[in-house]
Amino acid sequence: YKASYAPLTLDYKVLNAANILDAMNEAEQYLDKEKVYLITVMERKSSKPAAGWMRGTKVGTYRDVLTNRGYGWRSTDEAHSEQAFEHECWYIPDGSLLFD
C-alpha cells in the first residue's frame, strides 16, 4: 500500500488464473491507485511439508515474476529495474494461507 495510507499492510490473495495473462487481469481487480502502492504476481517455486505444524500443512516458496506500481506491468528482473524476491507462506491442503 502507499506510504501515506494507514494502516500499512500487506495482503496476499490466491489467484485462480490458469495462465499469466489471466493472473494479470485478476490481480488488477485489487489495484486502487489511492491506496495500493504495489501489486506483484508470484509463482510457486517449491513446496514441502512444514515441520512441527498440523498434518498436511505445507510451506511454499513463491517468487514474484511481474510487478505493477500503478503504471503498468513489468517483468521482475534487472532488465526492467525491478528486484525479484522470494517469500515463504504456510498453507493447508485446501489452499488457504495460515499466515505469512
C-alpha positions as CSV (number, residue, x, y, z in Angstrom):
1,Y,0.0,0.0,0.0
2,K,1.0,3.6,-0.4
3,A,3.2,5.0,2.4
4,S,0.6,7.8,3.0
5,Y,-2.2,5.3,3.6
6,A,-2.8,3.8,7.0
7,P,-2.8,1.1,8.0
8,L,0.3,-0.1,6.2
9,T,-0.3,-3.7,5.4
10,L,0.4,-6.5,3.0
11,D,-2.4,-8.7,1.6
12,Y,-1.8,-12.0,-0.2
13,K,-4.5,-13.3,-2.5
14,V,-4.6,-16.7,-4.1
15,L,-5.3,-16.2,-7.8
16,N,-7.4,-18.7,-9.7
17,A,-5.9,-17.9,-13.1
18,A,-4.7,-20.7,-15.5
19,N,-2.1,-18.5,-17.2
20,I,-0.1,-15.4,-16.7
21,L,-2.3,-13.1,-18.7
22,D,-5.4,-14.1,-16.7
23,A,-3.4,-13.6,-13.5
24,M,-2.6,-10.1,-14.5
25,N,-6.2,-9.3,-15.2
26,E,-7.3,-10.9,-12.0
27,A,-4.7,-9.0,-9.9
28,E,-5.7,-5.7,-11.4
29,Q,-9.1,-6.0,-9.6
30,Y,-7.2,-5.2,-6.4
31,L,-5.4,-2.1,-7.9
32,D,-6.8,1.1,-6.3
33,K,-4.3,3.9,-7.0
34,E,-5.4,5.8,-4.0
35,K,-4.5,3.0,-1.6
36,V,-2.4,0.4,-3.3
37,Y,1.3,1.1,-4.0
38,L,2.4,-2.3,-5.4
39,I,0.9,-5.5,-6.8
40,T,3.1,-8.4,-7.7
41,V,2.2,-11.7,-9.4
42,M,4.1,-14.5,-7.8
43,E,4.6,-18.1,-8.8
44,R,5.2,-21.1,-6.6
45,K,8.8,-22.4,-6.9
46,S,8.7,-25.2,-4.4
47,S,6.5,-26.8,-1.7
48,K,7.4,-29.1,1.2
49,P,5.8,-30.3,4.4
50,A,6.0,-27.8,7.3
51,A,7.8,-29.4,10.2
52,G,6.0,-29.0,13.6
53,W,2.6,-28.0,12.2
54,M,-0.7,-29.9,11.9
55,R,-0.7,-32.8,9.4
56,G,-0.9,-31.7,5.8
57,T,0.4,-28.2,6.4
58,K,2.9,-27.1,3.8
59,V,5.3,-24.3,3.3
60,G,5.6,-22.9,-0.2
61,T,8.3,-20.7,-1.6
62,Y,7.0,-18.1,-4.0
63,R,8.9,-15.7,-6.3
64,D,7.5,-12.6,-7.9
65,V,7.6,-12.6,-11.7
66,L,5.5,-9.4,-12.6
67,T,5.2,-6.1,-10.8
68,N,2.7,-3.3,-11.2
69,R,3.1,0.0,-9.3
70,G,0.1,1.6,-10.9
71,Y,1.6,2.4,-14.2
72,G,1.6,-0.9,-16.0
73,W,3.1,-4.4,-15.7
74,R,6.9,-5.0,-15.8
75,S,8.9,-8.2,-15.6
76,T,10.6,-8.6,-12.2
77,D,14.2,-8.7,-13.4
78,E,17.2,-6.5,-13.7
79,A,16.5,-5.5,-17.3
80,H,13.3,-3.8,-16.0
81,S,14.9,-2.3,-12.9
82,E,12.8,-4.5,-10.6
83,Q,14.3,-6.5,-7.8
84,A,12.8,-10.0,-7.5
85,F,12.2,-11.5,-4.1
86,E,11.1,-14.8,-2.7
87,H,8.6,-15.3,0.1
88,E,7.5,-18.3,2.1
89,C,3.9,-18.9,3.0
90,W,2.4,-21.7,5.1
91,Y,-0.8,-23.2,3.9
92,I,-3.1,-26.2,4.5
93,P,-4.2,-28.6,1.8
94,D,-7.4,-26.7,0.8
95,G,-5.1,-23.9,-0.3
96,S,-5.9,-21.3,2.4
97,L,-3.0,-19.4,3.9
98,L,-2.3,-19.7,7.6
99,F,0.0,-16.7,7.9
100,D,3.0,-15.2,6.1
